[in-house]
Amino acid sequence: MKSTEGNKIIAKLQKDLAKNGIKVDDLIKGLKEVREYALKEEDPTLTKVTRLVYEHLEANKTFNIPLPPEEAIEVEDGEEAELIVNEIKTDEDRIESLDYLLSLMLDRDNSSNKQDMFEYRDALKAY
């Protein structure tokens, strides 16, 4: 996100998440504020993801989207990398995943961050 004010809201959400865990009402309120900045910046992906996240929180009262899949580190010559699929098993997993998503929102210019943001978008839409 380019907006300093929007980034401050995201940083506050991350701090509150680390301190208090998933407080749905506070997260929804903050994400709706972040979405307004994303709309002003004309960032369609961030606008959509913030809306999908707060709608997911409203509907489920928690965050059930795991971290995006990762490529396995060891790959034999000529073989395709296997994906490590992450799962949500504990509240710590939920917090870690949501915190990671918020960190992606802070640095949208990084190409791997953009890809992970698309992964979250698709997972939220499919949930």
C-alpha positions in Angstrom: 0.0 0.0 0.0 1.3 3.4 -0.9 -0.7 5.4 1.7 1.1 6.1 4.9 -2.2 6.3 6.8 -3.3 2.9 5.3 0.1 1.4 6.2 -0.3 2.6 9.8 -3.7 0.9 10.1 -2.2 -2.4 8.8 0.7 -2.1 11.2 -1.7 -1.5 14.0 -3.8 -4.5 13.0 -0.6 -6.7 13.0 0.4 -5.4 16.4 -3.1 -6.0 17.9 -3.2 -9.5 16.2 0.2 -10.4 17.9 -0.9 -9.1 21.2 -4.6 -10.1 21.4 -5.1 -12.8 18.7 -8.0 -12.6 16.3 -10.4 -10.0 17.5 -12.9 -10.2 14.6 -14.7 -6.9 15.2 -11.5 -4.9 15.4 -10.0 -6.6 12.3 -13.2 -6.0 10.3 -13.2 -2.3 11.2 -9.6 -1.9 10.4 -9.8 -3.8 7.1 -12.8 -1.7 6.0 -10.6 1.4 6.6 -7.7 -0.1 4.6 -10.1 -0.9 1.8 -11.0 2.8 1.5 -7.4 3.7 1.0 -7.0 0.8 -1.6 -10.0 2.2 -3.5 -8.4 5.7 -3.6 -5.1 4.2 -4.8 -7.1 2.3 -7.5 -5.5 -1.0 -6.4 -8.1 -3.6 -7.5 -6.4 -6.7 -6.0 -5.9 -5.1 -2.6 -9.4 -3.7 -2.6 -10.8 -7.1 -3.4 -8.7 -9.0 -0.9 -9.5 -6.7 2.0 -13.2 -7.1 1.2 -12.9 -10.8 1.0 -11.0 -11.0 4.3 -13.5 -9.0 6.3 -16.4 -10.8 4.7 -14.7 -14.1 5.6 -14.2 -12.9 9.2 -17.8 -11.8 9.4 -19.1 -15.1 8.2 -16.7 -17.4 10.1 -15.8 -15.4 13.2 -12.2 -16.4 12.6 -9.6 -16.7 9.7 -9.6 -20.1 8.1 -7.3 -19.5 5.1 -3.9 -21.2 5.4 -0.6 -19.8 4.2 -0.1 -20.1 0.5 1.6 -23.3 -0.7 5.4 -23.3 -0.8 7.8 -25.2 -3.1 9.8 -27.9 -1.5 13.4 -27.0 -1.1 15.0 -30.3 -2.4 14.3 -31.1 -6.0 16.0 -34.0 -7.9 17.4 -33.1 -11.3 14.7 -32.9 -13.9 11.8 -33.2 -11.5 9.3 -30.6 -10.8 9.2 -29.0 -7.3 6.6 -30.4 -5.1 4.3 -28.0 -3.3 4.0 -28.0 0.5 0.4 -27.3 1.3 -0.2 -25.6 4.6 -3.2 -26.2 6.8 -5.1 -24.4 9.5 -5.0 -26.6 12.6 -4.6 -24.2 15.5 -5.3 -20.5 16.4 -1.6 -19.9 16.0 -1.9 -21.1 12.4 -4.7 -18.6 11.9 -2.8 -15.8 13.4 0.3 -16.6 11.4 -1.6 -16.7 8.1 -3.5 -13.5 8.7 -0.3 -11.7 9.9 1.4 -12.8 6.7 -1.4 -11.6 4.6 -1.3 -8.2 6.3 2.5 -8.0 5.7 1.8 -8.7 2.0 -0.5 -5.6 2.0 2.4 -3.5 3.3 4.7 -4.4 0.4 2.7 -4.9 -2.7 5.5 -4.0 -5.2 7.4 -7.2 -4.5 6.5 -9.7 -7.3 6.4 -12.8 -5.0 4.2 -10.8 -2.6 1.8 -10.1 -5.4 1.7 -13.8 -6.3 0.9 -14.7 -2.7 -1.8 -12.0 -2.5 -3.4 -13.7 -5.6 -3.2 -17.0 -3.8 -5.0 -15.6 -0.8 -7.6 -14.0 -3.1 -8.3 -17.3 -4.8 -8.5 -19.2 -1.6 -10.9 -16.7 -0.1 -13.1 -16.9 -3.1 -13.1 -20.7 -3.1 -13.7 -21.0 0.7 
